[in-house]
Amino acid sequence: MADRACAPCDSNIQVLEHERVKALMCELQTDWMLSDDSASITRRYSFKGFARSVYLSNLCVWLADQEGHHPDIAFGWGYCQVTLTTHDINGLSENDFIWAAKLDKLTWHT
C-alpha cells in the first residue's frame, strides 16, 4: 500500500465499508487505532523529549504535502499523535490507509 499514491478527492470518493476498513487495518502497523465510529484512524508515537516529536510532526507535514492529504497532527513533550480521516466525506477512504502505510514505512524504526 505504501507504493500507491493518494488519489485526488472528487465526488466519486465514498466512505469505506467497515469490512474493508478492518482488512486495511491489518496492512498497517499494529499501533494504529480505529475510532469507535470507524471514521478515523490514529497512531500515537512516544519519545523521550521534545525534539523527536517535532521532527515527526515535520515529517508528517512533508508527507502530507507530497500526497495532498491532510492529517490532524498533535505533538508535545514526549509524543506525536497523527489522526487520519478524509474530511470531504467525514470518514475513511483508501487515501487514509495509503498515507498511513507511507508513514509506517518512513518510521519503521521508531
Buried (B, 14 or more C-beta within 10 A) or exposed (E): BBEBEBBEBEEEBEBBEEEEBEEBBEBBBEEBEBEEEBBBBBBEBEBEEEEBBBEBBEBBEEBBEEBEBBBEBEBEEEBBBBBBBBEEBEBBBBBBBBBBBBBBEBBEEE
